């Protein structure tokens, strides 16, 4: 069963389709006197759909991180999400120190980070939040791996064909967003093709949605029921 967030994404993509693409497509891709308007709207559709999909992946990634944080705060439960957030944090995991007490005054402040797993976990989650909300700028393969692997999605569960298609879509969005509309429209934008691209991406997004739901299901219900 799809998540509420995926249902919301699908509904918003439908709204964009209704507002920005023709009610009926032509076989030739020609729309007479409305050609420029239709192609410009199709470009807007591409950019806005990209934004909706990007936000969806960011929201789901942070939802998983929040659930893991709640489980940790409630009972120090280490979920698979927590484990992966630590493993992909990029932070050094040092061996235990030789003593409970800092050997000098200038080390007292940093010493707890060597002793307490929470002092390693919380910074890792904070960095992941920053990556998602401030440093992520797209839905290309590299973006999705940075969002999904740290929350526990197994790389073997990701469809390489889907990753290729969404990577290409990310490149097309970049062309539209960083080129003047006049130049972009000269590339003969086809609204029917824009619609097909989204239709082709949705099953892959739905599959990842199911993987995220499975990860969340492993978080204890008492922790998962809390609000972030």
C-alpha positions in Angstrom: 0.0 0.0 0.0 1.5 3.4 -1.0 2.3 5.9 1.7 0.3 9.0 2.3 3.2 11.0 1.0 3.4 9.0 -2.3 -0.4 9.5 -2.7 0.2 13.2 -2.2 2.9 13.2 -4.8 0.8 11.4 -7.3 -2.1 13.9 -6.8 0.2 16.9 -7.2 1.6 15.5 -10.4 -1.9 15.1 -11.7 -2.7 18.7 -10.9 0.4 19.8 -12.8 -0.6 17.6 -15.7 -4.1 19.2 -15.8 -2.9 22.7 -15.5 0.2 22.7 -17.8 -0.3 20.1 -20.5 -2.9 19.9 -23.3 -6.1 18.0 -22.5 -5.4 15.9 -25.7 -2.0 15.3 -27.4 -1.4 15.4 -31.1 0.4 12.7 -32.9 2.6 15.2 -34.6 3.4 17.3 -31.6 2.1 20.4 -33.4 -0.4 22.7 -31.8 -0.9 25.4 -34.4 -1.0 29.0 -33.2 -0.6 27.8 -29.6 2.7 26.0 -30.2 4.9 28.4 -28.3 2.6 28.5 -25.3 2.2 24.7 -25.2 5.9 24.1 -25.4 6.6 26.7 -22.7 4.0 25.2 -20.4 5.5 21.7 -21.1 8.9 23.0 -20.0 7.3 24.4 -16.8 5.7 21.0 -16.2 9.1 19.4 -16.4 10.7 21.7 -13.9 7.8 21.6 -11.5 7.4 17.8 -11.6 11.1 17.6 -10.9 10.6 19.8 -7.8 7.7 17.7 -6.5 9.7 14.4 -7.0 12.8 15.9 -5.3 10.8 17.1 -2.3 9.1 13.7 -2.1 12.4 11.9 -1.7 13.7 14.5 0.7 10.6 14.2 2.9 10.7 10.4 3.0 14.4 10.4 3.8 13.8 12.7 6.8 10.8 10.8 7.9 12.9 7.7 8.2 15.6 9.6 10.0 13.1 11.1 12.4 11.6 7.6 13.2 15.1 6.3 13.9 15.7 9.3 16.2 12.5 8.8 18.1 13.2 5.1 18.7 16.6 6.0 20.0 15.4 8.7 22.3 12.5 6.5 23.6 14.4 3.3 24.3 17.9 3.5 22.8 16.6 1.1 20.1 19.0 0.8 17.2 17.1 0.3 14.0 18.5 -0.6 10.6 18.0 3.0 9.7 20.1 4.1 12.6 22.9 1.7 11.7 23.0 2.9 8.1 22.9 6.6 9.2 26.1 5.9 11.2 27.7 3.7 8.5 27.2 6.3 5.7 27.8 9.4 7.9 31.4 9.8 6.7 32.4 10.3 10.3 35.4 8.5 11.8 34.4 5.8 14.3 37.3 5.7 16.7 38.1 2.9 19.1 37.2 3.3 22.8 39.6 5.5 24.8 41.9 4.2 27.5 40.0 5.9 30.4 36.6 7.2 31.4 38.1 10.5 32.4 39.8 12.9 30.0 43.5 12.9 30.7 43.7 16.7 30.4 41.4 19.7 30.9 41.6 20.6 27.2 40.1 17.2 26.3 37.2 17.2 28.7 34.8 18.8 26.3 35.4 16.3 23.5 35.8 13.2 25.7 32.1 12.3 25.8 32.1 11.8 22.0 34.6 9.0 22.5 32.5 7.2 25.1 28.9 7.7 24.3 27.3 6.2 21.2 24.7 8.9 21.3 27.4 11.5 20.9 28.2 9.8 17.6 24.6 9.2 16.4 23.1 12.6 17.0 25.8 14.5 15.0 25.4 11.9 12.2 21.7 12.6 12.1 22.2 16.3 12.2 24.6 16.1 9.2 22.1 14.0 7.3 19.3 16.6 7.9 21.6 19.3 6.6 22.5 17.3 3.5 18.8 16.7 2.8 17.4 20.1 3.5 20.3 22.4 2.4 22.8 20.5 0.2 20.6 18.2 -2.0 19.8 19.8 -5.3 18.3 17.1 -7.6 17.1 13.6 -8.3 20.0 12.2 -10.3 21.5 8.9 -9.3 24.1 10.5 -7.1 21.4 12.4 -5.2 19.2 9.4 -4.7 22.0 7.3 -3.4 23.0 10.0 -0.9 19.3 10.1 0.3 18.4 6.4 0.3 21.5 4.4 1.3 21.9 6.3 4.7 18.3 5.4 5.6 18.8 1.7 5.0 17.8 1.1 1.4 19.9 -1.8 0.1 21.6 -0.9 -3.1 20.7 -4.3 -4.5 17.0 -3.3 -4.2 17.4 -0.3 -6.5 16.5 -0.8 -10.2 19.4 0.3 -12.4 17.0 1.1 -15.2 15.0 3.4 -13.0 18.1 5.1 -11.8 19.2 5.7 -15.4 15.8 7.1 -16.4 15.6 9.4 -13.4 19.2 10.5 -13.9 18.3 11.5 -17.5 15.2 13.3 -16.2 17.4 15.2 -13.8 19.6 16.3 -16.7 16.6 17.4 -18.8 15.4 19.5 -15.9 18.8 21.1 -15.6 18.7 22.0 -19.3 15.2 23.6 -18.8 16.1 25.4 -15.6 19.4 26.8 -16.8 18.5 27.7 -20.4 16.4 30.6 -21.5 12.8 29.5 -22.3 13.3 30.8 -25.9 16.3 28.6 -26.4 14.8 25.6 -24.7 11.6 25.7 -26.7 13.7 25.5 -29.8 14.5 22.0 -28.7 11.0 21.0 -29.8 9.6 20.1 -26.4 6.8 17.5 -26.8 4.1 17.7 -24.1 3.1 14.1 -24.7 6.7 12.9 -24.1 6.9 15.0 -21.0 3.8 13.2 -19.7 5.2 9.8 -20.6 8.4 10.5 -18.8 6.5 11.0 -15.5 4.3 8.0 -16.1 7.4 5.9 -16.6 9.1 7.2 -13.4 6.2 6.7 -11.1 6.4 2.8 -10.8 10.0 3.1 -9.8 9.2 5.8 -7.2 6.4 3.6 -5.9 8.8 0.7 -5.5 11.1 2.8 -3.4 8.2 4.1 -1.4 7.4 0.5 -0.5 11.0 -0.1 0.6 10.8 3.0 2.9 7.5 1.7 4.3 9.2 -1.6 5.1 12.0 0.1 6.9 9.6 2.2 9.0 7.6 -0.9 9.9 10.7 -2.3 11.7 10.7 0.7 14.1 8.9 -0.1 17.4 5.3 1.1 17.2 5.6 3.0 20.5 8.4 5.1 19.0 6.9 5.4 15.5 3.6 6.7 16.9 5.3 9.8 18.3 5.3 13.0 16.2 8.7 14.3 15.1 
